[in-house]
Amino acid sequence: MSAVIRHQATPDPDGCRWCGDARHHHGRSYVASQGVHFWEQPTNAQRLARMRARRAARTRKET
Ligand SMILES: [Zn+2]
């Protein structure tokens, strides 16, 4: 199972599982796939993927 969610910037590893927004400034948010929703805990797989993406983005910038 894999959900492909695209973001312009790498989202916070603890960001909302639907839109990637950080909990403290999420509030009510709209995404096409989920509609209006409140912050929801990301899955462990999402956290891991985001952390990996962050590391990859950092590495790309350094080189
Ligand atoms: Zn959200």
N, CA, C, O and the ligand as a Tripos MOL2 file, in Angstrom:
@<TRIPOS>MOLECULE
protein
  253   251    64     0     0
PROTEIN
NO_CHARGES

@<TRIPOS>ATOM
      1 N           0.8430   -1.1980    0.0000 N.3       1 MET1
      2 CA          0.0000    0.0000    0.0000 C.3       1 MET1
      3 C           0.8700    1.2360    0.0000 C.2       1 MET1
      4 O           1.7800    1.3670    0.8190 O.2       1 MET1
      5 N           0.5920    2.1350   -0.9110 N.am      2 SER2
      6 CA          1.3550    3.3670   -0.9060 C.3       2 SER2
      7 C           0.4740    4.5270   -1.3500 C.2       2 SER2
      8 O          -0.1710    4.4810   -2.3970 O.2       2 SER2
      9 N           0.4680    5.5500   -0.5370 N.am      3 ALA3
     10 CA         -0.2950    6.7550   -0.8740 C.3       3 ALA3
     11 C           0.6740    7.7970   -1.3950 C.2       3 ALA3
     12 O           1.6450    8.1500   -0.7260 O.2       3 ALA3
     13 N           0.4110    8.2730   -2.5630 N.am      4 VAL4
     14 CA          1.2820    9.2920   -3.1340 C.3       4 VAL4
     15 C           0.6950   10.6680   -2.8340 C.2       4 VAL4
     16 O          -0.3650   11.0380   -3.3370 O.2       4 VAL4
     17 N           1.4040   11.3980   -2.0130 N.am      5 ILE5
     18 CA          0.9540   12.7500   -1.6630 C.3       5 ILE5
     19 C           2.0610   13.7240   -2.0330 C.2       5 ILE5
     20 O           3.1900   13.6030   -1.5580 O.2       5 ILE5
     21 N           1.7380   14.6680   -2.8620 N.am      6 ARG6
     22 CA          2.7470   15.6110   -3.3190 C.3       6 ARG6
     23 C           2.6790   16.9270   -2.5490 C.2       6 ARG6
     24 O           1.6010   17.4540   -2.2720 O.2       6 ARG6
     25 N           3.8340   17.4280   -2.2200 N.am      7 HIS7
     26 CA          3.9420   18.7170   -1.5380 C.3       7 HIS7
     27 C           5.0380   19.5120   -2.2110 C.2       7 HIS7
     28 O           5.9840   18.9450   -2.7570 O.2       7 HIS7
     29 N           4.9090   20.8330   -2.1720 N.am      8 GLN8
     30 CA          5.9730   21.6700   -2.7180 C.3       8 GLN8
     31 C           7.2240   21.5660   -1.8520 C.2       8 GLN8
     32 O           8.3290   21.3670   -2.3570 O.2       8 GLN8
     33 N           7.0350   21.7030   -0.5560 N.am      9 ALA9
     34 CA          8.1460   21.5680    0.3650 C.3       9 ALA9
     35 C           7.9700   20.2640    1.1320 C.2       9 ALA9
     36 O           6.8530   19.7610    1.2590 O.2       9 ALA9
     37 N           9.0530   19.7240    1.6350 N.am     10 THR10
     38 CA          8.9500   18.5120    2.4170 C.3      10 THR10
     39 C           8.1920   18.8170    3.7020 C.2      10 THR10
     40 O           8.6030   19.6960    4.4600 O.2      10 THR10
     41 N           7.1140   18.1230    3.9590 N.am     11 PRO11
     42 CA          6.3260   18.4360    5.1490 C.3      11 PRO11
     43 C           7.0110   18.0000    6.4300 C.2      11 PRO11
     44 O           7.9320   17.1830    6.4190 O.2      11 PRO11
     45 N           6.5450   18.5550    7.5180 N.am     12 ASP12
     46 CA          7.0210   18.1820    8.8380 C.3      12 ASP12
     47 C           6.7430   16.6900    9.0510 C.2      12 ASP12
     48 O           5.6650   16.2070    8.7040 O.2      12 ASP12
     49 N           7.7130   15.9580    9.6220 N.am     13 PRO13
     50 CA          7.4650   14.5280    9.8530 C.3      13 PRO13
     51 C           6.2310   14.2820   10.7180 C.2      13 PRO13
     52 O           5.5970   13.2310   10.6220 O.2      13 PRO13
     53 N           5.8990   15.2460   11.5540 N.am     14 ASP14
     54 CA          4.7180   15.1030   12.4010 C.3      14 ASP14
     55 C           3.5220   15.8600   11.8530 C.2      14 ASP14
     56 O           2.5280   16.0420   12.5540 O.2      14 ASP14
     57 N           3.6090   16.3020   10.6110 N.am     15 GLY15
     58 CA          2.5040   17.0410   10.0150 C.3      15 GLY15
     59 C           1.2970   16.1510    9.7630 C.2      15 GLY15
     60 O           1.3910   14.9240    9.7820 O.2      15 GLY15
     61 N           0.1780   16.7890    9.5300 N.am     16 CYS16
     62 CA         -1.0890   16.1080    9.2630 C.3      16 CYS16
     63 C          -0.9270   15.0230    8.1950 C.2      16 CYS16
     64 O          -0.2290   15.2200    7.2000 O.2      16 CYS16
     65 N          -1.5650   13.9030    8.4080 N.am     17 ARG17
     66 CA         -1.4110   12.7990    7.4490 C.3      17 ARG17
     67 C          -2.0590   13.1100    6.1040 C.2      17 ARG17
     68 O          -1.7290   12.4850    5.0960 O.2      17 ARG17
     69 N          -2.9650   14.0590    6.0850 N.am     18 TRP18
     70 CA         -3.6430   14.3860    4.8300 C.3      18 TRP18
     71 C          -2.9490   15.5000    4.0640 C.2      18 TRP18
     72 O          -2.8080   15.4190    2.8440 O.2      18 TRP18
     73 N          -2.5150   16.5420    4.7680 N.am     19 CYS19
     74 CA         -1.9560   17.6840    4.0450 C.3      19 CYS19
     75 C          -0.5400   18.0280    4.4840 C.2      19 CYS19
     76 O           0.1140   18.8390    3.8290 O.2      19 CYS19
     77 N          -0.0420   17.4380    5.5730 N.am     20 GLY20
     78 CA          1.3260   17.6780    5.9850 C.3      20 GLY20
     79 C           1.5340   18.9220    6.8340 C.2      20 GLY20
     80 O           2.6620   19.2410    7.2080 O.2      20 GLY20
     81 N           0.4510   19.6240    7.1380 N.am     21 ASP21
     82 CA          0.5580   20.8370    7.9400 C.3      21 ASP21
     83 C           0.8740   20.4940    9.3920 C.2      21 ASP21
     84 O           0.4100   19.4820    9.9170 O.2      21 ASP21
     85 N           1.6770   21.3580   10.0380 N.am     22 ALA22
     86 CA          1.9980   21.1370   11.4380 C.3      22 ALA22
     87 C           0.7450   21.3110   12.3000 C.2      22 ALA22
     88 O          -0.1190   22.1290   11.9830 O.2      22 ALA22
     89 N           0.6500   20.5670   13.3560 N.am     23 ARG23
     90 CA         -0.5450   20.5400   14.1960 C.3      23 ARG23
     91 C          -0.9110   21.9180   14.7430 C.2      23 ARG23
     92 O          -2.0840   22.2950   14.7390 O.2      23 ARG23
     93 N           0.0980   22.6840   15.2190 N.am     24 HIS24
     94 CA         -0.1920   23.9510   15.8960 C.3      24 HIS24
     95 C          -0.7650   25.0120   14.9770 C.2      24 HIS24
     96 O          -1.3710   25.9680   15.4610 O.2      24 HIS24
     97 N          -0.5970   24.8790   13.6610 N.am     25 HIS25
     98 CA         -1.2480   25.8750   12.8110 C.3      25 HIS25
     99 C          -2.1460   25.2340   11.7690 C.2      25 HIS25
    100 O          -2.3410   25.7790   10.6830 O.2      25 HIS25
    101 N          -2.6860   24.0870   12.1010 N.am     26 HIS26
    102 CA         -3.5220   23.3810   11.1420 C.3      26 HIS26
    103 C          -4.9470   23.9330   11.1020 C.2      26 HIS26
    104 O          -5.3810   24.4640   10.0790 O.2      26 HIS26
    105 N          -5.6690   23.8080   12.2070 N.am     27 GLY27
    106 CA         -7.0660   24.2240   12.2130 C.3      27 GLY27
    107 C          -7.8760   23.3860   11.2490 C.2      27 GLY27
    108 O          -7.6260   22.1890   11.1070 O.2      27 GLY27
    109 N          -8.8530   24.0010   10.5790 N.am     28 ARG28
    110 CA         -9.6060   23.2900    9.5410 C.3      28 ARG28
    111 C          -8.9330   23.5220    8.2180 C.2      28 ARG28
    112 O          -8.6590   24.6610    7.8430 O.2      28 ARG28
    113 N          -8.6640   22.4480    7.5080 N.am     29 SER29
    114 CA         -7.9490   22.5640    6.2540 C.3      29 SER29
    115 C          -8.6560   21.7670    5.1760 C.2      29 SER29
    116 O          -9.3820   20.8170    5.4670 O.2      29 SER29
    117 N          -8.4420   22.1560    3.9330 N.am     30 TYR30
    118 CA         -9.0780   21.4500    2.8260 C.3      30 TYR30
    119 C          -8.0460   20.8100    1.9070 C.2      30 TYR30
    120 O          -7.0960   21.4680    1.4810 O.2      30 TYR30
    121 N          -8.2300   19.5410    1.6040 N.am     31 VAL31
    122 CA         -7.4560   18.8950    0.5440 C.3      31 VAL31
    123 C          -8.4350   18.1450   -0.3410 C.2      31 VAL31
    124 O          -9.4710   17.6670    0.1220 O.2      31 VAL31
    125 N          -8.1010   18.0480   -1.5990 N.am     32 ALA32
    126 CA         -9.0130   17.4390   -2.5670 C.3      32 ALA32
    127 C          -9.3560   16.0010   -2.1850 C.2      32 ALA32
    128 O         -10.4960   15.5650   -2.3430 O.2      32 ALA32
    129 N          -8.3580   15.2660   -1.6780 N.am     33 SER33
    130 CA         -8.5740   13.8460   -1.4150 C.3      33 SER33
    131 C          -9.4180   13.6040   -0.1690 C.2      33 SER33
    132 O         -10.0640   12.5640   -0.0400 O.2      33 SER33
    133 N          -9.4080   14.5690    0.7440 N.am     34 GLN34
    134 CA        -10.0290   14.3250    2.0500 C.3      34 GLN34
    135 C         -11.1140   15.3300    2.3730 C.2      34 GLN34
    136 O         -11.9020   15.1060    3.2920 O.2      34 GLN34
    137 N         -11.1760   16.4360    1.6400 N.am     35 GLY35
    138 CA        -12.1510   17.4750    1.9520 C.3      35 GLY35
    139 C         -11.6990   18.2860    3.1610 C.2      35 GLY35
    140 O         -10.5050   18.3780    3.4470 O.2      35 GLY35
    141 N         -12.6560   18.8710    3.8630 N.am     36 VAL36
    142 CA        -12.3250   19.6590    5.0520 C.3      36 VAL36
    143 C         -12.0600   18.6910    6.2040 C.2      36 VAL36
    144 O         -12.8530   17.7900    6.4770 O.2      36 VAL36
    145 N         -10.9430   18.8960    6.8580 N.am     37 HIS37
    146 CA        -10.5590   17.9640    7.9070 C.3      37 HIS37
    147 C          -9.7670   18.6780    8.9820 C.2      37 HIS37
    148 O          -9.3010   19.7990    8.7760 O.2      37 HIS37
    149 N          -9.6150   18.0420   10.1120 N.am     38 PHE38
    150 CA         -8.7580   18.5510   11.1700 C.3      38 PHE38
    151 C          -7.4530   17.7460   11.1680 C.2      38 PHE38
    152 O          -7.3530   16.6970   10.5310 O.2      38 PHE38
    153 N          -6.4590   18.2650   11.8960 N.am     39 TRP39
    154 CA         -5.1550   17.5960   11.9440 C.3      39 TRP39
    155 C          -5.3300   16.1390   12.3560 C.2      39 TRP39
    156 O          -6.0740   15.8310   13.2860 O.2      39 TRP39
    157 N          -4.6530   15.2710   11.6700 N.am     40 GLU40
    158 CA         -4.6890   13.8600   12.0300 C.3      40 GLU40
    159 C          -3.2780   13.3050   12.0440 C.2      40 GLU40
    160 O          -2.4540   13.6430   11.1950 O.2      40 GLU40
    161 N          -3.0110   12.4480   13.0230 N.am     41 GLN41
    162 CA         -1.6890   11.8740   13.2020 C.3      41 GLN41
    163 C          -1.2510   11.1120   11.9520 C.2      41 GLN41
    164 O          -2.0130   10.3040   11.4200 O.2      41 GLN41
    165 N          -0.0380   11.3630   11.4850 N.am     42 PRO42
    166 CA          0.4510   10.6010   10.3330 C.3      42 PRO42
    167 C           0.7830    9.1690   10.7360 C.2      42 PRO42
    168 O           1.0440    8.8840   11.9050 O.2      42 PRO42
    169 N           0.7710    8.2950    9.7720 N.am     43 THR43
    170 CA          1.1510    6.9080   10.0560 C.3      43 THR43
    171 C           2.6620    6.8250   10.2270 C.2      43 THR43
    172 O           3.3970    7.7120    9.7900 O.2      43 THR43
    173 N           3.1130    5.7630   10.8600 N.am     44 ASN44
    174 CA          4.5550    5.5790   11.0410 C.3      44 ASN44
    175 C           5.2770    5.5610    9.7060 C.2      44 ASN44
    176 O           6.3860    6.0790    9.5820 O.2      44 ASN44
    177 N           4.6440    4.9630    8.7090 N.am     45 ALA45
    178 CA          5.2490    4.9040    7.3810 C.3      45 ALA45
    179 C           5.3910    6.3070    6.7900 C.2      45 ALA45
    180 O           6.3950    6.6180    6.1500 O.2      45 ALA45
    181 N           4.3890    7.1430    7.0070 N.am     46 GLN46
    182 CA          4.4680    8.5170    6.5040 C.3      46 GLN46
    183 C           5.5940    9.2760    7.1900 C.2      46 GLN46
    184 O           6.3770    9.9690    6.5410 O.2      46 GLN46
    185 N           5.6670    9.1380    8.5150 N.am     47 ARG47
    186 CA          6.7400    9.8040    9.2580 C.3      47 ARG47
    187 C           8.0970    9.4180    8.6940 C.2      47 ARG47
    188 O           8.9510   10.2660    8.4350 O.2      47 ARG47
    189 N           8.2700    8.1240    8.5100 N.am     48 LEU48
    190 CA          9.5410    7.6100    8.0180 C.3      48 LEU48
    191 C           9.8520    8.1590    6.6330 C.2      48 LEU48
    192 O          10.9670    8.6040    6.3630 O.2      48 LEU48
    193 N           8.8480    8.1220    5.7600 N.am     49 ALA49
    194 CA          9.0540    8.6020    4.3930 C.3      49 ALA49
    195 C           9.4020   10.0860    4.3950 C.2      49 ALA49
    196 O          10.2490   10.5320    3.6210 O.2      49 ALA49
    197 N           8.7450   10.8510    5.2700 N.am     50 ARG50
    198 CA          9.0230   12.2900    5.3290 C.3      50 ARG50
    199 C          10.4190   12.5630    5.8440 C.2      50 ARG50
    200 O          11.1170   13.4420    5.3380 O.2      50 ARG50
    201 N          10.8210   11.8140    6.8420 N.am     51 MET51
    202 CA         12.1720   12.0110    7.3720 C.3      51 MET51
    203 C          13.2160   11.6710    6.3230 C.2      51 MET51
    204 O          14.2390   12.3450    6.1980 O.2      51 MET51
    205 N          12.9380   10.6100    5.5700 N.am     52 ARG52
    206 CA         13.8580   10.2340    4.4880 C.3      52 ARG52
    207 C          13.9030   11.3210    3.4250 C.2      52 ARG52
    208 O          14.9770   11.6700    2.9340 O.2      52 ARG52
    209 N          12.7430   11.8560    3.0710 N.am     53 ALA53
    210 CA         12.6770   12.8940    2.0450 C.3      53 ALA53
    211 C          13.4320   14.1370    2.4930 C.2      53 ALA53
    212 O          14.1150   14.7820    1.6980 O.2      53 ALA53
    213 N          13.3030   14.4660    3.7720 N.am     54 ARG54
    214 CA         14.0170   15.6260    4.3100 C.3      54 ARG54
    215 C          15.5150   15.4370    4.1950 C.2      54 ARG54
    216 O          16.2480   16.3330    3.7760 O.2      54 ARG54
    217 N          15.9480   14.2500    4.5790 N.am     55 ARG55
    218 CA         17.3750   13.9620    4.5330 C.3      55 ARG55
    219 C          17.8670   14.0290    3.0820 C.2      55 ARG55
    220 O          18.9390   14.5670    2.8040 O.2      55 ARG55
    221 N          17.0820   13.4840    2.1800 N.am     56 ALA56
    222 CA         17.4570   13.4980    0.7680 C.3      56 ALA56
    223 C          17.5250   14.9310    0.2440 C.2      56 ALA56
    224 O          18.4400   15.2850   -0.5000 O.2      56 ALA56
    225 N          16.5560   15.7460    0.6350 N.am     57 ALA57
    226 CA         16.5330   17.1410    0.1750 C.3      57 ALA57
    227 C          17.7510   17.8880    0.6950 C.2      57 ALA57
    228 O          18.3600   18.6780   -0.0260 O.2      57 ALA57
    229 N          18.1020   17.6350    1.9500 N.am     58 ARG58
    230 CA         19.2780   18.2830    2.5310 C.3      58 ARG58
    231 C          20.5380   17.8790    1.7870 C.2      58 ARG58
    232 O          21.3900   18.7100    1.4740 O.2      58 ARG58
    233 N          20.6380   16.5900    1.5140 N.am     59 THR59
    234 CA         21.8210   16.0820    0.8140 C.3      59 THR59
    235 C          21.9560   16.7120   -0.5530 C.2      59 THR59
    236 O          23.0530   17.0730   -0.9790 O.2      59 THR59
    237 N          20.8220   16.8440   -1.2470 N.am     60 ARG60
    238 CA         20.8560   17.4480   -2.5870 C.3      60 ARG60
    239 C          21.3560   18.8920   -2.5330 C.2      60 ARG60
    240 O          22.1130   19.3250   -3.4020 O.2      60 ARG60
    241 N          20.9260   19.6370   -1.5010 N.am     61 LYS61
    242 CA         21.3310   21.0360   -1.3900 C.3      61 LYS61
    243 C          22.8260   21.1770   -1.1410 C.2      61 LYS61
    244 O          23.4680   22.1020   -1.6370 O.2      61 LYS61
    245 N          23.3670   20.2440   -0.3650 N.am     62 GLU62
    246 CA         24.7760   20.3400    0.0060 C.3      62 GLU62
    247 C          25.7040   20.0440   -1.1540 C.2      62 GLU62
    248 O          26.8320   20.5360   -1.1850 O.2      62 GLU62
    249 N          25.2530   19.2570   -2.0980 N.am     63 THR63
    250 CA         26.1470   18.8800   -3.1890 C.3      63 THR63
    251 C          26.0420   19.8330   -4.3670 C.2      63 THR63
    252 O          26.7330   19.6530   -5.3700 O.2      63 THR63
    253 ZN         -4.4090   18.3630    7.2680 Zn       64 ZN64
@<TRIPOS>BOND
     1     1     2 1
     2     2     3 1
     3     3     4 2
     4     3     5 am
     5     5     6 1
     6     6     7 1
     7     7     8 2
     8     7     9 am
     9     9    10 1
    10    10    11 1
    11    11    12 2
    12    11    13 am
    13    13    14 1
    14    14    15 1
    15    15    16 2
    16    15    17 am
    17    17    18 1
    18    18    19 1
    19    19    20 2
    20    19    21 am
    21    21    22 1
    22    22    23 1
    23    23    24 2
    24    23    25 am
    25    25    26 1
    26    26    27 1
    27    27    28 2
    28    27    29 am
    29    29    30 1
    30    30    31 1
    31    31    32 2
    32    31    33 am
    33    33    34 1
    34    34    35 1
    35    35    36 2
    36    35    37 am
    37    37    38 1
    38    38    39 1
    39    39    40 2
    40    39    41 am
    41    41    42 1
    42    42    43 1
    43    43    44 2
    44    43    45 am
    45    45    46 1
    46    46    47 1
    47    47    48 2
    48    47    49 am
    49    49    50 1
    50    50    51 1
    51    51    52 2
    52    51    53 am
    53    53    54 1
    54    54    55 1
    55    55    56 2
    56    55    57 am
    57    57    58 1
    58    58    59 1
    59    59    60 2
    60    59    61 am
    61    61    62 1
    62    62    63 1
    63    63    64 2
    64    63    65 am
    65    65    66 1
    66    66    67 1
    67    67    68 2
    68    67    69 am
    69    69    70 1
    70    70    71 1
    71    71    72 2
    72    71    73 am
    73    73    74 1
    74    74    75 1
    75    75    76 2
    76    75    77 am
    77    77    78 1
    78    78    79 1
    79    79    80 2
    80    79    81 am
    81    81    82 1
    82    82    83 1
    83    83    84 2
    84    83    85 am
    85    85    86 1
    86    86    87 1
    87    87    88 2
    88    87    89 am
    89    89    90 1
    90    90    91 1
    91    91    92 2
    92    91    93 am
    93    93    94 1
    94    94    95 1
    95    95    96 2
    96    95    97 am
    97    97    98 1
    98    98    99 1
    99    99   100 2
   100    99   101 am
   101   101   102 1
   102   102   103 1
   103   103   104 2
   104   103   105 am
   105   105   106 1
   106   106   107 1
   107   107   108 2
   108   107   109 am
   109   109   110 1
   110   110   111 1
   111   111   112 2
   112   111   113 am
   113   113   114 1
   114   114   115 1
   115   115   116 2
   116   115   117 am
   117   117   118 1
   118   118   119 1
   119   119   120 2
   120   119   121 am
   121   121   122 1
   122   122   123 1
   123   123   124 2
   124   123   125 am
   125   125   126 1
   126   126   127 1
   127   127   128 2
   128   127   129 am
   129   129   130 1
   130   130   131 1
   131   131   132 2
   132   131   133 am
   133   133   134 1
   134   134   135 1
   135   135   136 2
   136   135   137 am
   137   137   138 1
   138   138   139 1
   139   139   140 2
   140   139   141 am
   141   141   142 1
   142   142   143 1
   143   143   144 2
   144   143   145 am
   145   145   146 1
   146   146   147 1
   147   147   148 2
   148   147   149 am
   149   149   150 1
   150   150   151 1
   151   151   152 2
   152   151   153 am
   153   153   154 1
   154   154   155 1
   155   155   156 2
   156   155   157 am
   157   157   158 1
   158   158   159 1
   159   159   160 2
   160   159   161 am
   161   161   162 1
   162   162   163 1
   163   163   164 2
   164   163   165 am
   165   165   166 1
   166   166   167 1
   167   167   168 2
   168   167   169 am
   169   169   170 1
   170   170   171 1
   171   171   172 2
   172   171   173 am
   173   173   174 1
   174   174   175 1
   175   175   176 2
   176   175   177 am
   177   177   178 1
   178   178   179 1
   179   179   180 2
   180   179   181 am
   181   181   182 1
   182   182   183 1
   183   183   184 2
   184   183   185 am
   185   185   186 1
   186   186   187 1
   187   187   188 2
   188   187   189 am
   189   189   190 1
   190   190   191 1
   191   191   192 2
   192   191   193 am
   193   193   194 1
   194   194   195 1
   195   195   196 2
   196   195   197 am
   197   197   198 1
   198   198   199 1
   199   199   200 2
   200   199   201 am
   201   201   202 1
   202   202   203 1
   203   203   204 2
   204   203   205 am
   205   205   206 1
   206   206   207 1
   207   207   208 2
   208   207   209 am
   209   209   210 1
   210   210   211 1
   211   211   212 2
   212   211   213 am
   213   213   214 1
   214   214   215 1
   215   215   216 2
   216   215   217 am
   217   217   218 1
   218   218   219 1
   219   219   220 2
   220   219   221 am
   221   221   222 1
   222   222   223 1
   223   223   224 2
   224   223   225 am
   225   225   226 1
   226   226   227 1
   227   227   228 2
   228   227   229 am
   229   229   230 1
   230   230   231 1
   231   231   232 2
   232   231   233 am
   233   233   234 1
   234   234   235 1
   235   235   236 2
   236   235   237 am
   237   237   238 1
   238   238   239 1
   239   239   240 2
   240   239   241 am
   241   241   242 1
   242   242   243 1
   243   243   244 2
   244   243   245 am
   245   245   246 1
   246   246   247 1
   247   247   248 2
   248   247   249 am
   249   249   250 1
   250   250   251 1
   251   251   252 2
@<TRIPOS>SUBSTRUCTURE
     1 MET1         2 RESIDUE 1 A MET
     2 SER2         6 RESIDUE 1 A SER
     3 ALA3        10 RESIDUE 1 A ALA
     4 VAL4        14 RESIDUE 1 A VAL
     5 ILE5        18 RESIDUE 1 A ILE
     6 ARG6        22 RESIDUE 1 A ARG
     7 HIS7        26 RESIDUE 1 A HIS
     8 GLN8        30 RESIDUE 1 A GLN
     9 ALA9        34 RESIDUE 1 A ALA
    10 THR10       38 RESIDUE 1 A THR
    11 PRO11       42 RESIDUE 1 A PRO
    12 ASP12       46 RESIDUE 1 A ASP
    13 PRO13       50 RESIDUE 1 A PRO
    14 ASP14       54 RESIDUE 1 A ASP
    15 GLY15       58 RESIDUE 1 A GLY
    16 CYS16       62 RESIDUE 1 A CYS
    17 ARG17       66 RESIDUE 1 A ARG
    18 TRP18       70 RESIDUE 1 A TRP
    19 CYS19       74 RESIDUE 1 A CYS
    20 GLY20       78 RESIDUE 1 A GLY
    21 ASP21       82 RESIDUE 1 A ASP
    22 ALA22       86 RESIDUE 1 A ALA
    23 ARG23       90 RESIDUE 1 A ARG
    24 HIS24       94 RESIDUE 1 A HIS
    25 HIS25       98 RESIDUE 1 A HIS
    26 HIS26      102 RESIDUE 1 A HIS
    27 GLY27      106 RESIDUE 1 A GLY
    28 ARG28      110 RESIDUE 1 A ARG
    29 SER29      114 RESIDUE 1 A SER
    30 TYR30      118 RESIDUE 1 A TYR
    31 VAL31      122 RESIDUE 1 A VAL
    32 ALA32      126 RESIDUE 1 A ALA
    33 SER33      130 RESIDUE 1 A SER
    34 GLN34      134 RESIDUE 1 A GLN
    35 GLY35      138 RESIDUE 1 A GLY
    36 VAL36      142 RESIDUE 1 A VAL
    37 HIS37      146 RESIDUE 1 A HIS
    38 PHE38      150 RESIDUE 1 A PHE
    39 TRP39      154 RESIDUE 1 A TRP
    40 GLU40      158 RESIDUE 1 A GLU
    41 GLN41      162 RESIDUE 1 A GLN
    42 PRO42      166 RESIDUE 1 A PRO
    43 THR43      170 RESIDUE 1 A THR
    44 ASN44      174 RESIDUE 1 A ASN
    45 ALA45      178 RESIDUE 1 A ALA
    46 GLN46      182 RESIDUE 1 A GLN
    47 ARG47      186 RESIDUE 1 A ARG
    48 LEU48      190 RESIDUE 1 A LEU
    49 ALA49      194 RESIDUE 1 A ALA
    50 ARG50      198 RESIDUE 1 A ARG
    51 MET51      202 RESIDUE 1 A MET
    52 ARG52      206 RESIDUE 1 A ARG
    53 ALA53      210 RESIDUE 1 A ALA
    54 ARG54      214 RESIDUE 1 A ARG
    55 ARG55      218 RESIDUE 1 A ARG
    56 ALA56      222 RESIDUE 1 A ALA
    57 ALA57      226 RESIDUE 1 A ALA
    58 ARG58      230 RESIDUE 1 A ARG
    59 THR59      234 RESIDUE 1 A THR
    60 ARG60      238 RESIDUE 1 A ARG
    61 LYS61      242 RESIDUE 1 A LYS
    62 GLU62      246 RESIDUE 1 A GLU
    63 THR63      250 RESIDUE 1 A THR
    64 ZN64       253 GROUP 0 **** ****
